Amino acid sequence: FQAEDGIRDSVASRGLGDVYKRQDVIPHASTSDFPMDAYAINEVALMGDELSVNVSYGGGCEQHSFEVLGADTIDGAGVKGSVLVLSHDANDDNCFAEILEHELCFNLATLADGEPLYFSHPDTLYQLN
């Protein structure tokens, strides 16, 4: 997978060492429509309009891809916000001898300013702003 703007690591690989820059959020997405293979979150940071997510996962034989999915939500106080979820497609990678770590970057400029923003992982809900 290559980011739309073509920015990626200079070292050629099968997608296992790539840093994805400025991928856009897929809005109004349902997690049931996307692969949700296992991964661990090492760090999540919001820097301006960019979400940086450091992930680890098992693999090494197939190309892995990540996309961030966005959904609108309304909290108990009636405040509209966005919940982001990371989709991981391991492409049926059965090689788990390596633990791979990668920094992912996503463009959040299309999301409404001032609304609460959350990043959800099965283990944790991160409040970004």
PyMOL CGO cylinders between C-alpha atoms (Angstrom):
from pymol import cmd
from pymol.cgo import CYLINDER

trace = [
    CYLINDER, 0.00, 0.00, 0.00, 1.28, 3.45, -0.84, 0.3, 1, 1, 1, 1, 1, 1,
    CYLINDER, 1.28, 3.45, -0.84, -0.14, 6.64, 0.57, 0.3, 1, 1, 1, 1, 1, 1,
    CYLINDER, -0.14, 6.64, 0.57, -2.06, 8.81, -1.87, 0.3, 1, 1, 1, 1, 1, 1,
    CYLINDER, -2.06, 8.81, -1.87, 0.61, 11.51, -1.88, 0.3, 1, 1, 1, 1, 1, 1,
    CYLINDER, 0.61, 11.51, -1.88, 3.32, 8.90, -2.50, 0.3, 1, 1, 1, 1, 1, 1,
    CYLINDER, 3.32, 8.90, -2.50, 5.38, 9.70, 0.59, 0.3, 1, 1, 1, 1, 1, 1,
    CYLINDER, 5.38, 9.70, 0.59, 6.87, 6.61, 2.20, 0.3, 1, 1, 1, 1, 1, 1,
    CYLINDER, 6.87, 6.61, 2.20, 10.16, 5.27, 3.52, 0.3, 1, 1, 1, 1, 1, 1,
    CYLINDER, 10.16, 5.27, 3.52, 13.00, 5.45, 1.05, 0.3, 1, 1, 1, 1, 1, 1,
    CYLINDER, 13.00, 5.45, 1.05, 13.95, 1.82, 1.69, 0.3, 1, 1, 1, 1, 1, 1,
    CYLINDER, 13.95, 1.82, 1.69, 12.05, -0.53, -0.61, 0.3, 1, 1, 1, 1, 1, 1,
    CYLINDER, 12.05, -0.53, -0.61, 10.21, -3.32, 1.16, 0.3, 1, 1, 1, 1, 1, 1,
    CYLINDER, 10.21, -3.32, 1.16, 7.08, -5.43, 0.90, 0.3, 1, 1, 1, 1, 1, 1,
    CYLINDER, 7.08, -5.43, 0.90, 5.22, -2.79, 2.88, 0.3, 1, 1, 1, 1, 1, 1,
    CYLINDER, 5.22, -2.79, 2.88, 6.46, -4.07, 6.21, 0.3, 1, 1, 1, 1, 1, 1,
    CYLINDER, 6.46, -4.07, 6.21, 8.67, -1.11, 7.03, 0.3, 1, 1, 1, 1, 1, 1,
    CYLINDER, 8.67, -1.11, 7.03, 6.77, 1.70, 5.43, 0.3, 1, 1, 1, 1, 1, 1,
    CYLINDER, 6.77, 1.70, 5.43, 5.72, 4.84, 7.24, 0.3, 1, 1, 1, 1, 1, 1,
    CYLINDER, 5.72, 4.84, 7.24, 2.42, 6.02, 5.86, 0.3, 1, 1, 1, 1, 1, 1,
    CYLINDER, 2.42, 6.02, 5.86, 2.18, 9.80, 5.74, 0.3, 1, 1, 1, 1, 1, 1,
    CYLINDER, 2.18, 9.80, 5.74, -0.96, 11.88, 5.55, 0.3, 1, 1, 1, 1, 1, 1,
    CYLINDER, -0.96, 11.88, 5.55, -3.46, 9.14, 4.83, 0.3, 1, 1, 1, 1, 1, 1,
    CYLINDER, -3.46, 9.14, 4.83, -6.95, 10.56, 5.11, 0.3, 1, 1, 1, 1, 1, 1,
    CYLINDER, -6.95, 10.56, 5.11, -9.64, 9.29, 7.46, 0.3, 1, 1, 1, 1, 1, 1,
    CYLINDER, -9.64, 9.29, 7.46, -12.30, 7.12, 5.82, 0.3, 1, 1, 1, 1, 1, 1,
    CYLINDER, -12.30, 7.12, 5.82, -15.46, 8.87, 7.06, 0.3, 1, 1, 1, 1, 1, 1,
    CYLINDER, -15.46, 8.87, 7.06, -18.68, 7.20, 8.21, 0.3, 1, 1, 1, 1, 1, 1,
    CYLINDER, -18.68, 7.20, 8.21, -17.09, 3.76, 8.03, 0.3, 1, 1, 1, 1, 1, 1,
    CYLINDER, -17.09, 3.76, 8.03, -18.27, 0.56, 9.65, 0.3, 1, 1, 1, 1, 1, 1,
    CYLINDER, -18.27, 0.56, 9.65, -15.62, -1.70, 11.14, 0.3, 1, 1, 1, 1, 1, 1,
    CYLINDER, -15.62, -1.70, 11.14, -17.54, -4.70, 9.79, 0.3, 1, 1, 1, 1, 1, 1,
    CYLINDER, -17.54, -4.70, 9.79, -16.58, -3.58, 6.26, 0.3, 1, 1, 1, 1, 1, 1,
    CYLINDER, -16.58, -3.58, 6.26, -12.82, -3.56, 6.96, 0.3, 1, 1, 1, 1, 1, 1,
    CYLINDER, -12.82, -3.56, 6.96, -10.26, -6.12, 8.16, 0.3, 1, 1, 1, 1, 1, 1,
    CYLINDER, -10.26, -6.12, 8.16, -9.59, -5.86, 11.88, 0.3, 1, 1, 1, 1, 1, 1,
    CYLINDER, -9.59, -5.86, 11.88, -6.53, -8.06, 12.40, 0.3, 1, 1, 1, 1, 1, 1,
    CYLINDER, -6.53, -8.06, 12.40, -4.72, -7.91, 15.74, 0.3, 1, 1, 1, 1, 1, 1,
    CYLINDER, -4.72, -7.91, 15.74, -2.16, -5.24, 16.61, 0.3, 1, 1, 1, 1, 1, 1,
    CYLINDER, -2.16, -5.24, 16.61, -0.91, -3.49, 19.73, 0.3, 1, 1, 1, 1, 1, 1,
    CYLINDER, -0.91, -3.49, 19.73, -0.80, 0.26, 20.35, 0.3, 1, 1, 1, 1, 1, 1,
    CYLINDER, -0.80, 0.26, 20.35, 2.53, 1.55, 21.63, 0.3, 1, 1, 1, 1, 1, 1,
    CYLINDER, 2.53, 1.55, 21.63, 1.78, 5.27, 21.44, 0.3, 1, 1, 1, 1, 1, 1,
    CYLINDER, 1.78, 5.27, 21.44, -0.92, 7.63, 20.13, 0.3, 1, 1, 1, 1, 1, 1,
    CYLINDER, -0.92, 7.63, 20.13, -0.31, 11.36, 19.66, 0.3, 1, 1, 1, 1, 1, 1,
    CYLINDER, -0.31, 11.36, 19.66, -2.20, 14.22, 18.06, 0.3, 1, 1, 1, 1, 1, 1,
    CYLINDER, -2.20, 14.22, 18.06, 0.09, 16.84, 16.51, 0.3, 1, 1, 1, 1, 1, 1,
    CYLINDER, 0.09, 16.84, 16.51, -1.94, 19.59, 14.87, 0.3, 1, 1, 1, 1, 1, 1,
    CYLINDER, -1.94, 19.59, 14.87, -4.01, 17.91, 12.14, 0.3, 1, 1, 1, 1, 1, 1,
    CYLINDER, -4.01, 17.91, 12.14, -1.97, 14.69, 12.20, 0.3, 1, 1, 1, 1, 1, 1,
    CYLINDER, -1.97, 14.69, 12.20, -2.65, 11.57, 14.22, 0.3, 1, 1, 1, 1, 1, 1,
    CYLINDER, -2.65, 11.57, 14.22, 0.50, 9.56, 14.89, 0.3, 1, 1, 1, 1, 1, 1,
    CYLINDER, 0.50, 9.56, 14.89, 0.01, 5.93, 15.92, 0.3, 1, 1, 1, 1, 1, 1,
    CYLINDER, 0.01, 5.93, 15.92, 2.91, 3.62, 16.76, 0.3, 1, 1, 1, 1, 1, 1,
    CYLINDER, 2.91, 3.62, 16.76, 1.82, -0.01, 16.38, 0.3, 1, 1, 1, 1, 1, 1,
    CYLINDER, 1.82, -0.01, 16.38, 3.32, -3.48, 16.84, 0.3, 1, 1, 1, 1, 1, 1,
    CYLINDER, 3.32, -3.48, 16.84, 2.10, -6.71, 15.27, 0.3, 1, 1, 1, 1, 1, 1,
    CYLINDER, 2.10, -6.71, 15.27, 3.28, -10.18, 14.36, 0.3, 1, 1, 1, 1, 1, 1,
    CYLINDER, 3.28, -10.18, 14.36, 4.19, -11.00, 10.79, 0.3, 1, 1, 1, 1, 1, 1,
    CYLINDER, 4.19, -11.00, 10.79, 6.94, -10.72, 8.27, 0.3, 1, 1, 1, 1, 1, 1,
    CYLINDER, 6.94, -10.72, 8.27, 5.81, -12.71, 5.23, 0.3, 1, 1, 1, 1, 1, 1,
    CYLINDER, 5.81, -12.71, 5.23, 3.01, -10.56, 3.77, 0.3, 1, 1, 1, 1, 1, 1,
    CYLINDER, 3.01, -10.56, 3.77, 2.33, -6.87, 3.23, 0.3, 1, 1, 1, 1, 1, 1,
    CYLINDER, 2.33, -6.87, 3.23, 0.30, -5.30, 6.04, 0.3, 1, 1, 1, 1, 1, 1,
    CYLINDER, 0.30, -5.30, 6.04, -1.86, -2.22, 5.57, 0.3, 1, 1, 1, 1, 1, 1,
    CYLINDER, -1.86, -2.22, 5.57, -3.55, 0.16, 7.98, 0.3, 1, 1, 1, 1, 1, 1,
    CYLINDER, -3.55, 0.16, 7.98, -6.40, 2.62, 7.50, 0.3, 1, 1, 1, 1, 1, 1,
    CYLINDER, -6.40, 2.62, 7.50, -8.10, 4.89, 10.00, 0.3, 1, 1, 1, 1, 1, 1,
    CYLINDER, -8.10, 4.89, 10.00, -11.89, 4.81, 10.02, 0.3, 1, 1, 1, 1, 1, 1,
    CYLINDER, -11.89, 4.81, 10.02, -14.02, 7.64, 11.35, 0.3, 1, 1, 1, 1, 1, 1,
    CYLINDER, -14.02, 7.64, 11.35, -17.50, 7.59, 12.81, 0.3, 1, 1, 1, 1, 1, 1,
    CYLINDER, -17.50, 7.59, 12.81, -19.64, 10.36, 14.26, 0.3, 1, 1, 1, 1, 1, 1,
    CYLINDER, -19.64, 10.36, 14.26, -20.91, 9.85, 17.76, 0.3, 1, 1, 1, 1, 1, 1,
    CYLINDER, -20.91, 9.85, 17.76, -22.93, 11.73, 20.34, 0.3, 1, 1, 1, 1, 1, 1,
    CYLINDER, -22.93, 11.73, 20.34, -21.96, 11.43, 23.98, 0.3, 1, 1, 1, 1, 1, 1,
    CYLINDER, -21.96, 11.43, 23.98, -24.30, 11.29, 26.96, 0.3, 1, 1, 1, 1, 1, 1,
    CYLINDER, -24.30, 11.29, 26.96, -24.41, 15.10, 27.14, 0.3, 1, 1, 1, 1, 1, 1,
    CYLINDER, -24.41, 15.10, 27.14, -25.50, 15.40, 23.50, 0.3, 1, 1, 1, 1, 1, 1,
    CYLINDER, -25.50, 15.40, 23.50, -22.09, 16.61, 22.28, 0.3, 1, 1, 1, 1, 1, 1,
    CYLINDER, -22.09, 16.61, 22.28, -21.18, 15.50, 18.76, 0.3, 1, 1, 1, 1, 1, 1,
    CYLINDER, -21.18, 15.50, 18.76, -17.68, 14.08, 18.28, 0.3, 1, 1, 1, 1, 1, 1,
    CYLINDER, -17.68, 14.08, 18.28, -15.64, 11.62, 16.25, 0.3, 1, 1, 1, 1, 1, 1,
    CYLINDER, -15.64, 11.62, 16.25, -14.32, 8.18, 17.14, 0.3, 1, 1, 1, 1, 1, 1,
    CYLINDER, -14.32, 8.18, 17.14, -11.41, 6.87, 15.08, 0.3, 1, 1, 1, 1, 1, 1,
    CYLINDER, -11.41, 6.87, 15.08, -10.63, 3.17, 14.71, 0.3, 1, 1, 1, 1, 1, 1,
    CYLINDER, -10.63, 3.17, 14.71, -7.59, 1.62, 13.06, 0.3, 1, 1, 1, 1, 1, 1,
    CYLINDER, -7.59, 1.62, 13.06, -8.17, -1.13, 10.49, 0.3, 1, 1, 1, 1, 1, 1,
    CYLINDER, -8.17, -1.13, 10.49, -5.30, -3.61, 10.09, 0.3, 1, 1, 1, 1, 1, 1,
    CYLINDER, -5.30, -3.61, 10.09, -5.14, -5.98, 7.13, 0.3, 1, 1, 1, 1, 1, 1,
    CYLINDER, -5.14, -5.98, 7.13, -2.47, -8.63, 7.71, 0.3, 1, 1, 1, 1, 1, 1,
    CYLINDER, -2.47, -8.63, 7.71, -3.28, -10.28, 4.34, 0.3, 1, 1, 1, 1, 1, 1,
    CYLINDER, -3.28, -10.28, 4.34, -3.40, -13.72, 5.98, 0.3, 1, 1, 1, 1, 1, 1,
    CYLINDER, -3.40, -13.72, 5.98, 0.21, -13.40, 7.18, 0.3, 1, 1, 1, 1, 1, 1,
    CYLINDER, 0.21, -13.40, 7.18, 0.90, -16.62, 9.07, 0.3, 1, 1, 1, 1, 1, 1,
    CYLINDER, 0.90, -16.62, 9.07, 4.50, -15.69, 9.93, 0.3, 1, 1, 1, 1, 1, 1,
    CYLINDER, 4.50, -15.69, 9.93, 4.59, -14.62, 13.54, 0.3, 1, 1, 1, 1, 1, 1,
    CYLINDER, 4.59, -14.62, 13.54, 8.32, -15.06, 14.11, 0.3, 1, 1, 1, 1, 1, 1,
    CYLINDER, 8.32, -15.06, 14.11, 8.88, -11.30, 14.02, 0.3, 1, 1, 1, 1, 1, 1,
    CYLINDER, 8.88, -11.30, 14.02, 7.29, -8.54, 16.01, 0.3, 1, 1, 1, 1, 1, 1,
    CYLINDER, 7.29, -8.54, 16.01, 7.16, -5.52, 13.74, 0.3, 1, 1, 1, 1, 1, 1,
    CYLINDER, 7.16, -5.52, 13.74, 6.82, -1.92, 14.92, 0.3, 1, 1, 1, 1, 1, 1,
    CYLINDER, 6.82, -1.92, 14.92, 5.74, 0.96, 12.71, 0.3, 1, 1, 1, 1, 1, 1,
    CYLINDER, 5.74, 0.96, 12.71, 4.80, 4.61, 12.96, 0.3, 1, 1, 1, 1, 1, 1,
    CYLINDER, 4.80, 4.61, 12.96, 1.58, 5.47, 11.11, 0.3, 1, 1, 1, 1, 1, 1,
    CYLINDER, 1.58, 5.47, 11.11, 0.42, 9.00, 10.34, 0.3, 1, 1, 1, 1, 1, 1,
    CYLINDER, 0.42, 9.00, 10.34, -3.08, 10.13, 9.38, 0.3, 1, 1, 1, 1, 1, 1,
    CYLINDER, -3.08, 10.13, 9.38, -4.46, 13.47, 8.19, 0.3, 1, 1, 1, 1, 1, 1,
    CYLINDER, -4.46, 13.47, 8.19, -7.34, 14.65, 10.39, 0.3, 1, 1, 1, 1, 1, 1,
    CYLINDER, -7.34, 14.65, 10.39, -7.84, 18.02, 8.66, 0.3, 1, 1, 1, 1, 1, 1,
    CYLINDER, -7.84, 18.02, 8.66, -11.20, 16.90, 7.24, 0.3, 1, 1, 1, 1, 1, 1,
    CYLINDER, -11.20, 16.90, 7.24, -12.68, 16.38, 10.72, 0.3, 1, 1, 1, 1, 1, 1,
    CYLINDER, -12.68, 16.38, 10.72, -14.65, 19.19, 12.32, 0.3, 1, 1, 1, 1, 1, 1,
    CYLINDER, -14.65, 19.19, 12.32, -12.61, 21.49, 14.55, 0.3, 1, 1, 1, 1, 1, 1,
    CYLINDER, -12.61, 21.49, 14.55, -13.67, 21.85, 18.14, 0.3, 1, 1, 1, 1, 1, 1,
    CYLINDER, -13.67, 21.85, 18.14, -15.51, 18.53, 18.36, 0.3, 1, 1, 1, 1, 1, 1,
    CYLINDER, -15.51, 18.53, 18.36, -14.29, 15.89, 20.83, 0.3, 1, 1, 1, 1, 1, 1,
    CYLINDER, -14.29, 15.89, 20.83, -11.99, 13.40, 19.14, 0.3, 1, 1, 1, 1, 1, 1,
    CYLINDER, -11.99, 13.40, 19.14, -11.27, 9.86, 20.34, 0.3, 1, 1, 1, 1, 1, 1,
    CYLINDER, -11.27, 9.86, 20.34, -9.13, 6.96, 19.12, 0.3, 1, 1, 1, 1, 1, 1,
    CYLINDER, -9.13, 6.96, 19.12, -10.50, 3.53, 19.96, 0.3, 1, 1, 1, 1, 1, 1,
    CYLINDER, -10.50, 3.53, 19.96, -8.60, 0.26, 20.32, 0.3, 1, 1, 1, 1, 1, 1,
    CYLINDER, -8.60, 0.26, 20.32, -10.14, -2.90, 21.82, 0.3, 1, 1, 1, 1, 1, 1,
    CYLINDER, -10.14, -2.90, 21.82, -8.00, -2.36, 24.96, 0.3, 1, 1, 1, 1, 1, 1,
    CYLINDER, -8.00, -2.36, 24.96, -8.27, 1.43, 25.41, 0.3, 1, 1, 1, 1, 1, 1,
    CYLINDER, -8.27, 1.43, 25.41, -10.16, 4.56, 24.41, 0.3, 1, 1, 1, 1, 1, 1,
    CYLINDER, -10.16, 4.56, 24.41, -7.81, 7.53, 23.91, 0.3, 1, 1, 1, 1, 1, 1,
    CYLINDER, -7.81, 7.53, 23.91, -9.12, 11.10, 24.17, 0.3, 1, 1, 1, 1, 1, 1,
    CYLINDER, -9.12, 11.10, 24.17, -7.13, 13.12, 21.60, 0.3, 1, 1, 1, 1, 1, 1,
    CYLINDER, -7.13, 13.12, 21.60, -8.28, 16.65, 22.39, 0.3, 1, 1, 1, 1, 1, 1,
]
cmd.load_cgo(trace, "trace")
